[in-house]
């Protein structure tokens, strides 16, 4: 049995891509997208028709300027999501504009709008996860949305403080970023890390163990992998979202794979509970230079890719 099939015995495998063909090849349960992945996909000839369709639908609209571009952008996200849900049996994650990361009400409004657009396409809200950045404002927005039955995926998550606030807020799922944590530590120390000592792997393991120890229901989905070793070290995590390249490496390997994370072990550990009020969150987050820097960088970079996608739309109008 190849490693991908072995992994699927312990963990829900999610495709981290906007590429439909890759999803068909690896048969994941769910799929995640983000502004960068949608931008990459929209520039490929086979997906350009979705962008063209969204632009064509709004060409005769009474909307003008930035409002028209925003409406087309939302439509592109929905069109990609609908096509993805024809392939995966589970859920798709669709991301709110990163420029709303510090705007609680803005996130709530945009999430409601995206869910309404999906429902008009006949897609039940249970099949959609709204991705929101793990800022304090983003977490508070997700709390509101969860109470309305809108499930959220808190992304750009780099610390236990962010993870605890999400769990205490009853968030459906979090996406701790493994590879970007590794990137920061490699740059900071100049060292290479074996998969078992990878700081990103250690961070997700810590979050998983905390959640299972205290009985939190929030799902943990490791994301942003740099190598296959990071993935195999996190076998047993609730979900892992993996790029097509690394899915291919797992499928090509027949090395044995065993679950490294499990609930029973987590429950037996001695773990101290940490606070999740705003003052505690902001202090712990501020004290974590890696988490602070990588969250801010991720928001900036997603914001830049949204602007590029907007320019692509404007060029087509």
N, C-alpha and C positions, 0 to 999 in steps of 0.2 A: 504494500500500500504506500502511495507517495505521501510526502509530508503534508500536502494540502488536505488530502483526505483524512490523514491522521489528526490534523489540527481541528477539522470539522467535528471530530468526535468529542472534543473537549470545549470548543469555543465557537460562537457564531461568527462566521467569516463574512465580512462586509467589503465590497469593492469601493476603493477610494479613487473614483474616476468619473469623468463625464463621457467616457468612450463606451458606447453601447456594445460594440463587438467584443470588447474585453470582458464585459459582464456575462455575455452569452458563453464565452469560452470557459470561465472559471466557476460559473453557477454559484454565486454568493447568495446569502439569504437577504441582505439589505445592500443599499448603496448610499454613499455620501458624496455630496458635491460642495464646492465652495467657489467664490468668485474667480479664483485663479484657474480652477479646473474648467469652469464654464467658458472662460475666456479662451483657453487653449482649444477646447472642443469646437467652439464657434468659429474658429479660424480654419478648421479642417473642412475640405470640400464636402464630405459626406454629411456634415451637420449644419452647413451654411443655410440649408433650406428652412431650418427651424427659426433662425434669425430673420431670414427673408420673410417668412410667414408672419412673425410678430410685427415686423415693420409694416407689411402690407395691410394687416388688420387695423392698424392705427393711422394709416396715411390720411384717411378721410375724416379722422376724429376732430372734434372741436378743441381738443387739448392743444396747447402750444408750448414751445420752449422746453424747459426742464421737466415740466409735468408730463409732457408727451414722452420724453426720453425715459422717464421713470416708469411710466405705464408699460412701455415696450420692454424695458428691462425685466419688470415683474413677469410679463407674459413669456419672455424667453425662459425664465426660471421654471415656470409652470410647464411649458412645452417640453423642456428637458426632463422634468420630473415625471410627467405623464408617460413619456417614452420609456424611461427607466423602469417605471412600475409595470410596464408590459413584460419586462424581462425578469425582474427579481420578484420573488413571492412575498417578500416582507415589506420593508419601509424604505423611503427615500428621505435623506436629510437635505433641506433647502435652506440656504443661509440668508438671513436678514442683512441689509446694507451695513457694512462695518462702520460707516460714518455715523450710525445710530448707537454706537457702543456705550456712550455715556448719557443716553436719553431713554429713561425707563418707559415713558409713555410712547415715544417714537417706536421703540421695539414692539410694544404691545399692539399699537395700531397697525404696523406693517405685518406682524404675524397674523393678526385677525384677517387682514386683507388677503394674504397669501393662502390661508386656509379656505377662505370663501371662494377664491379663484379655483382651488383644487376641487372643492365640493361641486362647483358649477360644471366641472369636467367629469363628475361622477366618481371622484376619488374620496373615500371616507377619510376623515381626519386621523383615524387610527393608523393609517399607512404613511403618514407624513410626520417627520420630526423637524421642527423649526430650529435652525442653528442660530445661536446668539453668543456673542463673545462673553467670557466669564469675568466681566467687570462687576462691581457691586450693583450698578444700575441694570446690567444685563440679567444678573441672577434674580433681582427683585421683579423685573419684567416677566421672567420665566415662571416665578411663583404665581403671579396673577394669571398667566396663560394656562398653567397646569390646572388651576381650579376651574377653568372653562373647558377642560377636556382637550386642550391643545398641547400636545406633547412636545417637549423641547430637548434639544441636544446642545449642551453648553460646551462651546469650543474654545480654542486658544486657552487651554487650562494647563498650568504649569506647576501648581503647588497644592499642598494638602489644605491650606487655608481656603482656596477657591473650591476645592472638592467638598469640604465639610459644609461650607455655606450652601452649596448646591443640594447636598443630601438633606440638610435641615429644612431646606425650602421645598422638598418634595419633588425635585426635578426628575424627569424620566430617565435621562441619560447624560453622561459627561464624556468628553473626548480629551483625555490627557495626552499631550504631544510628546512622544518618546524621542524622536530624532532631533527635534529642535532643542531639547534639553541637552542631548549629547553634543550638538553643535556648539552650544554656549560653553560647556565645560571643556571641550577640546580647545576652543579658542582661548579660554581663560587660563588653562593649565599647560597647553602644548602637549598633552599626553594623549595616547590612544587607549581605548578601554575594551577589554574583553566583554562579550555580551552579558555574562553573569554579573559584571561589575559596572555595567553601563549605567550612568546616572539617571537616564530616562527610564530604563527598566526598573531601577530601584524606586523611582518616584511612583510609577504605576503600581508596583507591588505594594508599596506603603499605602496608597489610596485604596487598593482592592482589599488589603487586610483590615484597614480601618472600617471600611463599609461592612464587610462581612462580620467582623468582631462585634460591632454595635447594631447589627441587623438592619442597616439602611437598605432600602429597596432600589435606590438609584442605580442604574446599570453603568458599568465601567467599560468603555470602549477605547482601548489603546489605539493611538493614531500617529501618523507622521513618522514612519519607520525609515531608517537609513540602511539597514541590512537585515538579512534573513535571521541572523542570530538573535536580534532583539525580539523578533516575533516568536521564535521557538522558546525563548526564556519566559515569555508571557502566556504560553499555552495554559488554558484553564481560566483565563480572564473571561468575563462575560461575553464580550465581543472584541474583535480586532478589525480595524478598517485598513485595508492593504492595497497598495498601488498594483497595477497590472504587472509591472516588471518583477516585483517580489512575489506576487502570486505565481508567476511563471517559474521562478526559482524554486518555490516550495513544491510545485507540481513536478518539477524535473528531478527532485531529490527523493531517494528512498531510505534515507537515514532514519533510524527510529526516533520518535518524538513522544515525550511523556508530559503530562500536565505538571506544571511547576506551581500553579496557584490552585488552592482549594479551600473551601469554606471551613472544613473541620480544623485545618491548621490555623487559619485566621482566628477562629474562635478560641483557640488554646493560647494565643499570644497575650502578653501583658501590654496593653495599649492604653495610654492616657487620653481621655476625651478632651477635645479643645473647643473653645467657644466659637460661636458663629454670628455674634452680634456685629454691627457695623464697625464699632471702634476696634474690636479684636481683629476682624477681617482686615481692615485697612492697615493696622500696625503689622500684623504677621506678613501681609503681602508686601508692604514697604520694606520689611527686613530681609526679604528674599530678592536679592538683586537679579538673579537669573529670571525668576518669574515676572518681576516687574518689567525688565527689559524685553523679554521675549513676547509678553502679552502686547506691549506697546508696539513692538516691531511688527507683530502679526496683524494688528489692526491697521497699521500704516500701509503694509504691503497689500492687504485685501482691498483697502480703500483705493490704492493706486490702480489695481486691476479693474475695479468697478469703473473708475474714470476712463480707462482704456476701452472698456466695453461700451461705455456711453459714447465715446468718440466713434467707435465702429458703427453704432446705431445712427448717430448724427450723419455720418458719411452715406448711409443708405437711405436717408429720408429725402 
